[in-house]
Amino acid sequence: MGVGTYYYEGMSEKEYYNTWDRPEGTFREIIAKELSADTLNFSIGGTSNQKQFRFAKHFFPSDEFNNIKEKYEEIIVLWGITSTARTEIYDYRTQDLKNIILPNPKFSWQKVVNNENYIIKQWMRFFYNHDHEVHALAKEMHFFNSYFAALGIKNYWFDTFNHHDYEKSHPAVANFSTDEYTVEKDRRQKDHDHPVTTTIKEVSVDKNKTIDNMLFYNRSPRDICSILCKNAGMKKLDKEYHTSTYKEDTNRIKFLAENKIVNPYSYHPTKYGHQLIAELILKEINTL
């Protein structure tokens, strides 16, 4: 979400994509200036939550971070959660990690990544479940809350495009008692397990606890996109999930584009939109 500040009304799509990824005027830069802080940005346009967690798991235990921690008296981590309809996989052809954006079913005709439409659509059909992804996100967020607390670091989360219900049980819970083979296998395993491990296995897919350090937690919806819409006067917000595939797939995104808060090409915030986001986050942090 940290791009798009160079868009101006009447700008062509080609001109926009030649200048879109610049840090000047982004909400993170505005917040840093207000707090008299330096910034270190790991966000990349179009990437997934999985990639961000991978970056974090490498960076925070690293020597590079230890050097930073020795240099600064206070460190704040501001972490935005993106759409769950993205993931990171290994591509055997390039022998590298590949970020993929899963298609919104509303736009079955859209091209996603080169000629890989069929595989990606099948992935979404058979292996993607939104509630599973949100449940997995909550586990990661709980872990990093504990990790940052142990390091003496302040951290804040925010939902970017959509309100996520992190406290829901995993969707697999409903099926646990229907597979007789699995039930019997679990029973035999329990005979050998320590009581603690048995309990953990049973509750790992249960309801998650409330996510600490979540900005706008008491709002519903709490995501930045919806809050911007409400503050700009939108009366009725839809509950469609914005998959962030560069399409107007919700009335919220369409409204923000019409009100010059996001641009009409990539739907990232305009300079005006970044200013509004910075004001929102700064006001919320100052109340915590």
Secondary structure, DSSP 8 states (H G I E B T S, - for coil): ----TT--TT--HHHHHHH----TT-HHHHHHHHTT--------TT--HHHHHHHHHHHTTSHHHHHHHHH-S--EEEEEE--SSEEEEEETTTTEEEEEE---GGGTT---STT-HHHHHHHHHHH--HHHHHHHHHHHHHHHHHHHHHHT-EEEEEESSS---TTS--GGGGGTTT-HHHHHHHHHHHTTS-HHHHHHHHHTTS-----TTBTTTTSSS-SHHHHHHHHTT-----------SSS--SHHHHHHHHTTSB-SSS--B-HHHHHHHHHHHHHHHHH-
